[in-house]
Amino acid sequence: MTVAFFSGRSRRAGAALGAVSAGLLVLAACEKPTPLATVTVGDNSINTAAACYNDGKAIKTADIQPCLNKKAEKVVEIAMDDKVRFGVDPTIAEHGWTLFINGQQAEQEPYKKTYRTIPGNAFFSTQTGETTSDTQVSIVETNGKTLTGIWHFEFKKKNS
């Protein structure tokens, strides 16, 4: 009977090759996290990752409306007289971002700064002038005419 013996050097090289292969496999499974968007009301801050994000590239046209219609996972309570502060990652601000309310674009021009403040009462009236008690607000990153990221928050009117 013959037994194959490997030298210590061969075993170490094989083990190192196996470890490198396993490490690359694990890294390939990881995704880069999306930039964050934050809403702050008073001393309450809530941030979220993107509902749809294509690493800074355009979201497919067919995917935009379904993404805008996704229900927000993060809820923010707001009184009518609160100041709502929006903050975005610098990579979002670099391209420009705008607000969508209940899936509809609320602003024409993209905003290019990382921070802005809007009064709370701006989010609780409909186009017909009626008031509502909850609103989905989306931060939408644009790059020219294309949408590259969408972040959702649900605003609930706080009873005073």
C-alpha positions in Angstrom: 0.0 0.0 0.0 1.3 3.4 -0.9 0.5 6.6 1.0 1.0 10.0 -0.6 2.7 12.4 1.7 2.6 16.1 1.0 5.3 18.4 2.3 4.4 21.0 4.9 4.9 23.7 2.2 2.3 22.1 -0.1 -0.3 21.7 2.6 0.1 25.4 3.6 -0.1 26.6 0.0 -3.3 24.5 -0.5 -4.8 25.8 2.8 -3.9 29.4 1.8 -5.5 28.9 -1.7 -8.6 27.5 -0.1 -8.9 30.4 2.3 -8.5 33.0 -0.4 -11.1 31.3 -2.6 -13.6 31.2 0.4 -12.9 34.9 1.1 -13.6 35.9 -2.5 -16.8 33.9 -2.5 -18.0 35.7 0.7 -17.0 39.1 -0.7 -18.9 38.4 -3.9 -22.1 37.8 -2.0 -21.9 41.2 -0.2 -23.6 44.2 -1.6 -22.4 47.7 -1.2 -24.9 49.5 1.1 -27.1 52.2 -0.4 -26.7 55.8 0.6 -29.0 56.9 3.5 -31.7 59.5 3.6 -32.7 61.0 7.0 -35.8 62.8 8.2 -35.5 64.7 11.5 -38.5 66.2 13.4 -37.5 67.8 16.7 -35.0 65.4 18.4 -36.4 62.3 16.5 -34.3 61.2 13.5 -35.1 58.3 11.3 -33.0 57.2 8.4 -33.6 54.6 5.7 -31.8 52.8 2.9 -33.1 53.1 -0.6 -36.3 51.2 -1.6 -34.8 51.2 -5.2 -31.2 51.9 -6.0 -29.0 51.0 -9.0 -25.6 52.1 -7.7 -25.9 55.6 -9.1 -27.2 54.4 -12.5 -30.6 54.9 -13.9 -33.5 52.8 -12.6 -35.2 51.0 -15.4 -38.3 53.0 -16.6 -40.6 49.9 -16.0 -39.4 49.8 -12.3 -39.9 53.4 -11.4 -43.7 53.5 -10.8 -43.8 50.2 -8.9 -41.0 51.5 -6.7 -42.7 54.8 -6.1 -45.8 52.9 -5.1 -43.9 50.7 -2.5 -45.2 51.3 1.0 -42.7 53.1 3.3 -41.2 51.1 6.1 -40.3 54.1 8.3 -43.0 56.2 9.9 -42.5 59.7 11.2 -45.1 61.5 13.4 -45.3 65.2 12.5 -47.4 68.1 14.0 -48.6 70.7 11.6 -46.3 73.3 13.2 -43.2 71.1 13.2 -40.1 71.8 11.0 -39.2 68.7 9.0 -35.5 68.4 8.2 -34.3 66.3 5.3 -30.8 65.1 5.1 -29.2 63.1 2.3 -25.8 61.5 1.7 -23.4 63.7 -0.3 -23.5 61.3 -3.2 -27.3 61.9 -3.5 -26.9 65.7 -3.3 -24.2 65.6 -5.9 -26.7 64.4 -8.5 -29.6 66.3 -7.1 -32.8 65.2 -5.4 -36.4 66.1 -5.2 -39.5 65.2 -3.1 -42.4 63.1 -4.3 -45.6 63.2 -2.3 -47.8 60.1 -2.6 -45.9 59.1 -5.8 -46.3 62.5 -7.5 -43.4 64.9 -8.1 -43.8 67.8 -5.8 -40.9 70.0 -7.1 -39.7 70.8 -10.6 -36.0 71.4 -10.0 -33.6 69.0 -8.1 -32.1 70.3 -4.9 -28.3 70.0 -4.7 -27.5 70.4 -1.0 -27.4 67.7 1.6 -29.9 69.4 4.0 -33.1 71.3 3.9 -36.1 72.2 6.1 -39.8 72.3 5.2 -42.8 73.1 7.4 -44.8 70.1 8.5 -48.1 71.6 7.3 -46.8 71.3 3.7 -47.3 67.5 3.8 -50.9 67.2 5.0 -53.1 68.9 2.4 -54.2 67.4 -1.0 -54.3 69.3 -4.3 -58.0 69.9 -3.7 -57.3 71.6 -0.4 -58.5 68.8 1.8 -56.4 67.7 4.8 -55.1 64.2 5.2 -53.7 62.4 8.2 -50.9 60.4 6.5 -48.7 61.0 3.5 -46.0 59.0 1.8 -43.0 61.3 1.1 -40.2 60.0 -1.2 -36.8 61.4 -1.7 -35.8 60.8 -5.3 -32.3 61.1 -6.6 -32.0 62.3 -10.1 -29.2 62.4 -12.6 -30.4 64.6 -15.4 -33.7 63.2 -16.6 -33.2 59.8 -15.0 -34.1 58.6 -11.6 -31.3 56.8 -9.8 -32.6 56.2 -6.2 -35.8 56.3 -4.2 -36.2 56.5 -0.4 -39.6 56.4 1.3 -41.0 57.8 4.6 -44.5 57.7 5.8 -45.6 60.9 7.6 -48.4 60.6 10.1 -50.1 63.7 11.4 -49.6 64.0 15.2 -52.7 64.9 17.1 -52.0 68.1 19.1 
